Structure formats: structure tokens, C-alpha cells
Amino acid sequence: MNDKIDFVIIWVDGSDPAWQAEKAKFSNQADRRTDSRIHRFRDWDNLMYWFRGVEKFAPWVNKIHFVTWGHLPKWLNTEHPKLSIVKHTDYIPEKYLPTFSANPIELNLHRIKGLSENFVFFNDDTFIISPVKEEIFFKNNMPCDSAVLNVHCCPPPPEYTAVFNIGLINKYFNMKTVIKENPSKWFNLKYGKQLLRTFALLPCPRFPGMWQHHLPSSLKKTTFEKLWELEYDELDKTCSNKFRTMFDLNQYLIREWQLASGEFYPRRTNVGKNFIICGERFGSSLILGDIYKTENICRFIENQKGKMVCINDEEMTDEEFEENKKLIRSAFDKIMPDKSEFELK
């Protein structure tokens, strides 16, 4: 049995003139290390399908904390009993505000008033697309996850966050000891072919990295609190950056700590899929892993081939963006055509 499980989703309306004006005030603080590319803030206009997915496929959720700079979708029913509107000013320490980076927003989530100890963190590009039980996220109050070794690379533009995350993990955990103490959690058949990564990297003297699923993460407030106690200076440094930089830490540090500490239950790796949409002009020059045709992504959603989906986007023209947006919305509409109680009628 689990205690209550909350969902947390962060969202920004990059088209809001007030938000744009505030962002412009601090643009002089951006430098070559800063990542403020347009796709970081672009609105796919599909957030209503996130709420429809939760209502239809995860009705057991205790509460939804909707984290926002201050703006709200016009269609959102703010009176829904399960919905809590959380502004950045409600929980992020004042010295880090305003922020235009997701990292301070995510690394301070444990400060949200009324947040349950067990919660699932969603970016606004991750969706539930078929029925899920509590046990896909937590079992006996422990996060459900997949422990798989991996090698981190730094795709262009340079991104060293994963390297800094795993550096902190290696500071506190010895890889050989961790795996020896929890062999069934690191060599579990639920991981399927991903096990080959772990076997290949076993000779490494320390954690080379951990495989990231880029899907909603099952997290515990106490893990955040422990890391802030141990590494305040490093977390403070990241949270002090107004814009995302290549040297930041991020919320995957929390997930990796849970894996290294053995505080999780093994979960199959194919519970969902992460897709990257990229414009034709840019696809061949990016080293991002798999880049998918939008038609294939739509088919995955329409046929509900997984429990969850993440739709990442990279560089594309305005015309490509608008066309892809229509296709994705159409796919979601086929499996969730009806408004949820989170939408105004």
C-alpha cells in the first residue's frame, strides 16, 4: 500500500507579453553558456490533453500541483478540488527569482506547500496515454524505476549537466558496492535489452552515468531535502542562474540518488517512449539519439502503444512547428476527445 501520491507539472506560457517583458529585463545576464533557445518556451497548445489523460487514465491521483510563473490557460477550471495552483513566488526562495530556467523550478519542488511525500514530476511535454495504476510509480512508498548504467555524451550545444549530476553521485556512492548490495535491482529482467548497457559498463571504476527515460519521474520530498542539506552550495549555484546553463545540475540528480541508494523497486523500461521532433533542415546535424517522423509519433499515441509519452522538440521552422502541432493535437484528440473536469465547459 502507498500513502497519497500527488502529481506535479510545471508550465510556462512563452507567448505571454508580461512574461516576455520580465525575461527581457534579465537578458543581459545571458552568455554563451546559456540555453534560451525558442523551443524551451514554445507552446504546443496541447496542455489540455495532459489533464484529460490524468482524469481518464490515473483517476486515483490525490492532488495536482500546477506550477506556473503566474499565467494560466484560459480554459483551466481553477476550482477543481484536486487542483492546486502554485506560483514560483509561492515556493521558490526569493533570492532565485525571477527565473527563466527549469532547473531552479524543479530543484525546489519539495518546498511546495501541501505536497505529498510521494509525488510524480511531469514536464509539460510528458503525457499519460493509457490506464496506469499507482504501482507503476510507487510500490510500498518506494519509487518504481529502472536502474541502468549509461555513458553520457555532450551533444551540441554543449550540455554538461548529466556529467555534473553523476559526479555528485560518485562523491557519495561507490558503484561496485551499490550493485553488489542490490544485484536484483540492477540486473533485472524487466529492463530487457537495456541490461546490455549495464553489462558493458560493469568494468568502470565508478558510475559513468545512468540511463534516463525522459518520462515522468517518481520522487520523494525527503530525497530533495537530503541533497539540499549535503550539497547546498552546488544547488544554490544552479538555482542562482536566471537562465539554464551548460554547467547546471537538474532534477535527474534526485532520481539518480534514489537509484544509487537502492530506494526503489525495479520497473520495466518500456512503460513509455521519448520522441524527438526535429525540422528537416536541422535533423542531420544534431546528435540527439532518435529523431522521429511526426506520423510515427501520432501512431504511437493513437494506438496507445505505451503508458506514457514524451514529445521533445528541437530546431524547426515556424511552418514545420505549426504543422507538427496540428498533427500531435489530432492524435491526442482521437484517444481523449472529451473535455475533462479540469476544463471550463
C-alpha positions in Angstrom: 0.0 0.0 0.0 1.1 3.5 -0.7 0.5 6.8 1.0 -1.1 9.6 -1.0 0.6 10.3 -4.4 0.5 13.8 -5.9 1.3 14.9 -9.4 3.4 18.0 -10.1 3.5 19.6 -13.6 5.5 22.7 -14.5 4.3 25.0 -17.3 5.3 28.3 -18.9 3.4 30.3 -21.5 6.2 31.7 -23.6 3.8 33.8 -25.6 2.7 35.8 -22.5 3.8 39.5 -23.1 4.2 40.1 -19.4 6.5 37.1 -19.0 8.4 38.1 -22.1 8.9 41.7 -20.8 10.3 40.3 -17.5 12.5 37.9 -19.3 13.9 40.8 -21.4 14.9 42.7 -18.3 17.4 40.0 -17.5 18.6 39.1 -21.0 21.9 40.9 -20.3 22.7 38.1 -17.9 22.7 35.5 -20.6 26.0 34.5 -22.1 27.4 31.7 -24.4 26.8 29.2 -21.6 23.1 30.0 -21.6 20.5 27.9 -23.3 17.5 30.1 -24.1 16.6 28.6 -27.4 13.0 29.2 -28.6 11.9 25.6 -28.2 12.5 25.8 -24.5 9.4 28.1 -24.2 7.4 27.3 -27.3 3.7 26.4 -26.6 2.4 23.3 -28.4 -1.2 24.2 -27.2 -1.8 20.6 -26.0 -1.8 21.0 -22.3 -5.5 20.1 -22.0 -4.6 16.6 -23.1 -2.3 16.2 -20.1 -5.3 16.9 -17.8 -7.6 14.7 -19.9 -5.0 11.9 -19.6 -4.8 12.2 -15.8 -8.5 12.2 -15.3 -9.1 9.3 -17.7 -6.1 7.1 -17.0 -5.0 8.0 -13.4 -8.1 9.0 -11.5 -6.5 7.8 -8.3 -4.2 10.7 -8.0 -4.5 12.6 -4.8 -3.7 16.2 -5.9 -2.3 18.0 -8.9 0.1 20.9 -8.3 0.2 23.1 -11.4 3.4 25.2 -11.2 3.4 28.4 -13.2 5.1 31.8 -13.4 1.7 33.3 -12.8 -0.2 32.9 -16.1 -2.9 30.3 -16.5 -4.5 28.7 -19.5 -7.8 30.4 -20.3 -9.7 27.1 -20.3 -8.4 25.8 -16.9 -11.0 25.2 -14.2 -9.1 26.5 -11.2 -12.0 25.4 -8.9 -11.3 21.7 -9.4 -11.0 20.2 -5.9 -7.9 18.2 -6.9 -6.1 21.2 -8.4 -3.6 23.4 -6.6 -2.2 26.5 -8.5 1.4 27.1 -7.4 3.2 30.2 -8.5 7.0 30.4 -8.5 6.8 33.0 -5.7 4.8 30.6 -3.5 7.7 28.2 -3.0 11.0 29.2 -4.7 13.2 31.2 -2.4 13.1 34.9 -3.3 16.8 35.2 -4.0 16.4 32.8 -7.0 13.5 34.8 -8.6 12.6 35.6 -11.2 14.0 32.5 -13.0 13.8 31.5 -16.7 15.4 28.2 -16.2 13.5 25.0 -15.4 16.3 23.9 -13.0 15.5 26.1 -10.0 11.8 25.5 -10.6 12.4 21.7 -10.4 15.1 21.6 -7.7 12.9 23.4 -5.2 9.7 21.3 -5.7 9.9 19.9 -2.2 9.1 23.3 -0.9 5.6 23.3 -2.3 3.1 23.7 0.5 0.9 20.6 1.0 2.9 18.5 -1.4 2.8 14.8 -0.5 6.0 12.9 0.4 5.5 10.7 -2.7 4.9 12.6 -5.9 5.3 12.2 -9.7 7.0 15.0 -11.6 5.9 15.8 -15.1 7.3 18.2 -17.6 4.6 19.7 -19.8 5.8 17.6 -22.7 5.0 14.3 -20.9 1.6 12.7 -21.1 -0.3 9.7 -19.8 -2.0 7.9 -22.8 -3.4 4.7 -21.4 -4.5 3.4 -17.9 -1.9 3.4 -15.2 -2.0 2.0 -11.7 -0.3 3.6 -8.7 2.2 0.7 -8.8 3.8 2.0 -12.0 5.0 5.0 -10.0 5.3 3.8 -6.3 5.2 0.4 -4.5 5.1 0.3 -0.7 6.0 4.0 -0.7 9.2 3.4 -2.7 9.7 4.9 -6.2 9.4 2.5 -9.1 12.2 3.0 -11.6 14.8 1.3 -13.9 18.4 1.2 -12.8 20.6 1.0 -15.9 24.2 2.2 -16.4 24.9 4.5 -19.3 27.6 6.7 -20.8 26.8 10.4 -21.0 27.8 12.4 -24.1 27.6 16.1 -24.6 25.5 16.9 -27.7 25.7 20.3 -29.3 25.2 22.8 -27.9 27.4 21.6 -25.1 25.4 20.2 -22.1 27.4 19.0 -19.1 24.5 18.7 -16.6 24.4 14.9 -16.7 28.2 14.8 -16.1 27.9 17.1 -13.0 24.9 15.1 -11.7 26.8 11.8 -11.9 29.8 13.5 -10.4 27.9 14.2 -7.2 26.5 10.6 -7.1 30.1 9.3 -7.3 31.1 11.6 -4.5 28.7 9.7 -2.1 28.3 6.2 -3.6 30.7 3.5 -4.8 29.3 1.9 -7.9 30.7 -1.6 -7.2 29.3 -1.6 -3.7 25.9 -0.3 -4.8 25.4 -3.0 -7.4 26.8 -5.7 -5.1 24.3 -4.8 -2.4 21.3 -4.6 -4.7 22.1 -7.1 -7.6 18.4 -7.9 -8.3 17.7 -4.2 -8.7 20.5 -3.7 -11.3 20.2 -7.0 -13.1 16.5 -7.3 -13.5 14.8 -8.9 -16.5 12.3 -6.1 -16.6 15.0 -3.9 -18.1 15.1 -6.0 -21.3 17.7 -5.1 -23.8 18.8 -2.1 -21.7 20.6 -4.6 -19.5 23.3 -4.8 -22.1 24.3 -1.3 -21.2 24.9 -2.3 -17.6 26.8 -5.4 -18.5 29.0 -3.5 -20.9 29.8 -0.8 -18.4 30.4 -3.0 -15.3 34.3 -2.7 -15.7 34.0 1.0 -15.0 35.6 2.0 -11.6 32.7 4.4 -10.9 29.3 5.4 -12.2 29.8 6.5 -15.9 26.2 7.7 -15.9 22.7 6.4 -15.7 20.2 5.8 -18.4 17.4 8.4 -18.5 13.9 7.5 -19.6 12.8 11.1 -20.2 9.4 10.2 -18.8 7.6 11.3 -15.6 9.8 10.7 -12.5 8.7 9.2 -9.2 10.3 11.3 -6.5 10.3 11.7 -2.7 10.4 15.0 -0.9 12.9 13.6 1.7 15.4 13.0 -1.1 15.4 16.6 -2.1 15.8 17.7 1.5 18.8 15.3 2.0 20.6 16.6 -1.1 20.0 20.3 -0.2 21.4 19.5 3.2 24.5 17.8 1.8 25.1 19.9 -1.3 23.6 23.3 -0.6 26.4 25.3 -2.3 26.1 23.4 -5.5 22.4 23.5 -5.7 22.4 27.2 -4.7 24.8 27.9 -7.6 22.5 26.3 -10.1 19.4 28.0 -8.7 21.1 31.4 -8.8 21.3 31.2 -12.6 18.5 33.2 -14.3 18.8 31.1 -17.4 19.7 27.4 -18.0 23.5 26.9 -18.4 25.6 24.0 -19.6 27.0 23.7 -16.0 23.8 23.3 -14.1 22.5 20.4 -12.0 19.0 19.3 -12.7 16.2 17.2 -11.2 17.6 13.9 -12.6 20.1 14.2 -9.8 17.2 13.3 -7.4 16.3 10.3 -9.4 19.9 9.1 -9.7 20.3 9.4 -5.9 17.3 7.2 -5.3 18.7 4.6 -7.7 22.2 4.7 -6.1 20.8 4.4 -2.6 18.7 1.4 -3.6 15.5 3.1 -2.5 13.3 1.9 -5.4 11.5 -1.0 -7.0 12.6 -2.2 -10.5 10.2 -1.2 -13.3 10.2 -2.3 -16.9 11.9 0.2 -19.2 9.2 0.2 -21.9 6.4 1.8 -20.0 6.6 4.7 -22.5 8.7 6.3 -25.1 10.5 9.6 -25.6 10.2 11.1 -29.1 12.2 14.0 -30.6 10.6 16.0 -33.4 13.1 17.9 -35.5 12.8 20.1 -38.6 14.2 18.6 -41.9 16.8 21.3 -42.1 18.4 20.5 -38.8 17.9 16.8 -38.3 21.1 15.6 -39.9 23.3 18.0 -37.9 22.1 17.0 -34.4 23.4 14.2 -32.3 20.3 13.6 -30.2 19.6 9.9 -30.5 16.4 9.0 -32.3 14.6 11.7 -34.3 11.2 10.6 -35.4 8.7 11.4 -38.1 5.7 13.0 -36.6 3.4 10.4 -38.3 5.1 7.7 -36.2 4.6 9.6 -33.0 0.9 10.1 -33.8 0.6 6.4 -34.5 2.2 5.6 -31.1 -0.4 7.9 -29.4 -3.4 6.8 -31.3 -2.7 3.1 -30.8 -1.7 3.7 -27.2 1.4 1.6 -27.5 2.8 2.7 -24.1 1.5 4.1 -20.8 3.3 7.4 -21.3 4.8 9.5 -24.0 7.3 12.4 -24.0 7.4 14.7 -27.1 10.6 16.7 -27.3 11.1 19.2 -30.0 14.3 20.7 -31.4 15.0 23.2 -34.1 12.4 23.6 -36.8 10.9 26.4 -38.9 7.7 28.2 -37.9 5.8 26.4 -40.7 7.1 23.0 -39.6 6.2 23.8 -36.0 2.6 24.7 -36.8 2.1 21.6 -39.0 3.5 19.3 -36.4 1.4 20.9 -33.7 -1.8 20.2 -35.6 -0.8 16.6 -36.2 0.0 15.9 -32.5 -3.2 17.6 -31.3 -5.2 15.5 -33.7 -3.6 12.3 -32.4 -4.4 13.2 -28.8 -7.9 14.1 -29.8 -8.5 10.6 -31.1 -7.9 9.0 -27.7 -9.1 11.8 -25.5 -11.8 13.8 -27.4 -13.9 14.8 -24.5 -13.2 17.7 -22.2 -12.1 16.8 -18.6 -13.5 18.3 -15.4 -10.3 20.4 -15.4 -11.5 22.3 -18.4 -14.2 25.0 -18.3 -17.3 23.9 -20.1 
